[in-house]
Amino acid sequence: MVFSRAVKNIYEKGGRNFWIHNTGPLGCLPLFLHQLKLNDEELDSAGCGIRCNKLAQRFNTMLNETVVELRRELPLAAITFVDIYSVKYLLISQAQKYGFEQRLSQLVADYGGGDYNSAFQCDMWKHVPMSTVTASFAWKIVQVSIGED
């Protein structure tokens, strides 16, 4: 696995502290919800795509297994594994409990159509009167690539 090799390469060069986090609930990303155009049967109670989230959970299981193996193989490494999926899904599925006024399907998203407003995209700014500001999630997809020397 490329990920394991990258961690081992850093370890061999003296790296000893690693912070690894799993992926979030991809089925909740407005990008996927818009592009996949899922019907109600394909959404969970939080409005997230069931199949995408199952895929994310499977990836996370495999990543956790990899971390367990790395801990065994790299005894001097301090490897912190963070469960981002659970935290984000809890925040999304219980948004109002945590102070957000809108549920997922009502949020502003990068990719428009349906419930999603394409007028606002990542890295765009707009000044609005403070009386109209509401608590909502900020979405941004970041891709990181690990290359080898």
Secondary structure as a PSIPRED ss2 file (coil, helix, strand):
# PSIPRED VFORMAT (PSIPRED V4.0)

   1 M C   1.000  0.000  0.000
   2 V H   0.000  1.000  0.000
   3 F H   0.000  1.000  0.000
   4 S H   0.000  1.000  0.000
   5 R H   0.000  1.000  0.000
   6 A H   0.000  1.000  0.000
   7 V H   0.000  1.000  0.000
   8 K H   0.000  1.000  0.000
   9 N H   0.000  1.000  0.000
  10 I H   0.000  1.000  0.000
  11 Y H   0.000  1.000  0.000
  12 E H   0.000  1.000  0.000
  13 K C   1.000  0.000  0.000
  14 G C   1.000  0.000  0.000
  15 G C   1.000  0.000  0.000
  16 R C   1.000  0.000  0.000
  17 N E   0.000  0.000  1.000
  18 F E   0.000  0.000  1.000
  19 W E   0.000  0.000  1.000
  20 I E   0.000  0.000  1.000
  21 H E   0.000  0.000  1.000
  22 N C   1.000  0.000  0.000
  23 T C   1.000  0.000  0.000
  24 G C   1.000  0.000  0.000
  25 P C   1.000  0.000  0.000
  26 L H   0.000  1.000  0.000
  27 G H   0.000  1.000  0.000
  28 C H   0.000  1.000  0.000
  29 L C   1.000  0.000  0.000
  30 P H   0.000  1.000  0.000
  31 L H   0.000  1.000  0.000
  32 F H   0.000  1.000  0.000
  33 L H   0.000  1.000  0.000
  34 H H   0.000  1.000  0.000
  35 Q H   0.000  1.000  0.000
  36 L H   0.000  1.000  0.000
  37 K C   1.000  0.000  0.000
  38 L C   1.000  0.000  0.000
  39 N C   1.000  0.000  0.000
  40 D H   0.000  1.000  0.000
  41 E H   0.000  1.000  0.000
  42 E H   0.000  1.000  0.000
  43 L E   0.000  0.000  1.000
  44 D C   1.000  0.000  0.000
  45 S C   1.000  0.000  0.000
  46 A C   1.000  0.000  0.000
  47 G C   1.000  0.000  0.000
  48 C C   1.000  0.000  0.000
  49 G E   0.000  0.000  1.000
  50 I H   0.000  1.000  0.000
  51 R H   0.000  1.000  0.000
  52 C H   0.000  1.000  0.000
  53 N H   0.000  1.000  0.000
  54 K H   0.000  1.000  0.000
  55 L H   0.000  1.000  0.000
  56 A H   0.000  1.000  0.000
  57 Q H   0.000  1.000  0.000
  58 R H   0.000  1.000  0.000
  59 F H   0.000  1.000  0.000
  60 N H   0.000  1.000  0.000
  61 T H   0.000  1.000  0.000
  62 M H   0.000  1.000  0.000
  63 L H   0.000  1.000  0.000
  64 N H   0.000  1.000  0.000
  65 E H   0.000  1.000  0.000
  66 T H   0.000  1.000  0.000
  67 V H   0.000  1.000  0.000
  68 V H   0.000  1.000  0.000
  69 E H   0.000  1.000  0.000
  70 L H   0.000  1.000  0.000
  71 R H   0.000  1.000  0.000
  72 R H   0.000  1.000  0.000
  73 E H   0.000  1.000  0.000
  74 L C   1.000  0.000  0.000
  75 P C   1.000  0.000  0.000
  76 L C   1.000  0.000  0.000
  77 A C   1.000  0.000  0.000
  78 A E   0.000  0.000  1.000
  79 I E   0.000  0.000  1.000
  80 T E   0.000  0.000  1.000
  81 F E   0.000  0.000  1.000
  82 V E   0.000  0.000  1.000
  83 D C   1.000  0.000  0.000
  84 I H   0.000  1.000  0.000
  85 Y H   0.000  1.000  0.000
  86 S H   0.000  1.000  0.000
  87 V H   0.000  1.000  0.000
  88 K H   0.000  1.000  0.000
  89 Y H   0.000  1.000  0.000
  90 L H   0.000  1.000  0.000
  91 L H   0.000  1.000  0.000
  92 I H   0.000  1.000  0.000
  93 S H   0.000  1.000  0.000
  94 Q C   1.000  0.000  0.000
  95 A C   1.000  0.000  0.000
  96 Q H   0.000  1.000  0.000
  97 K H   0.000  1.000  0.000
  98 Y H   0.000  1.000  0.000
  99 G C   1.000  0.000  0.000
 100 F C   1.000  0.000  0.000
 101 E C   1.000  0.000  0.000
 102 Q C   1.000  0.000  0.000
 103 R C   1.000  0.000  0.000
 104 L H   0.000  1.000  0.000
 105 S H   0.000  1.000  0.000
 106 Q H   0.000  1.000  0.000
 107 L C   1.000  0.000  0.000
 108 V C   1.000  0.000  0.000
 109 A C   1.000  0.000  0.000
 110 D C   1.000  0.000  0.000
 111 Y C   1.000  0.000  0.000
 112 G C   1.000  0.000  0.000
 113 G E   0.000  0.000  1.000
 114 G C   1.000  0.000  0.000
 115 D C   1.000  0.000  0.000
 116 Y E   0.000  0.000  1.000
 117 N C   1.000  0.000  0.000
 118 S C   1.000  0.000  0.000
 119 A C   1.000  0.000  0.000
 120 F C   1.000  0.000  0.000
 121 Q C   1.000  0.000  0.000
 122 C C   1.000  0.000  0.000
 123 D C   1.000  0.000  0.000
 124 M C   1.000  0.000  0.000
 125 W C   1.000  0.000  0.000
 126 K C   1.000  0.000  0.000
 127 H C   1.000  0.000  0.000
 128 V C   1.000  0.000  0.000
 129 P C   1.000  0.000  0.000
 130 M H   0.000  1.000  0.000
 131 S H   0.000  1.000  0.000
 132 T H   0.000  1.000  0.000
 133 V C   1.000  0.000  0.000
 134 T C   1.000  0.000  0.000
 135 A C   1.000  0.000  0.000
 136 S C   1.000  0.000  0.000
 137 F C   1.000  0.000  0.000
 138 A C   1.000  0.000  0.000
 139 W C   1.000  0.000  0.000
 140 K C   1.000  0.000  0.000
 141 I C   1.000  0.000  0.000
 142 V C   1.000  0.000  0.000
 143 Q C   1.000  0.000  0.000
 144 V C   1.000  0.000  0.000
 145 S C   1.000  0.000  0.000
 146 I C   1.000  0.000  0.000
 147 G C   1.000  0.000  0.000
 148 E C   1.000  0.000  0.000
 149 D C   1.000  0.000  0.000
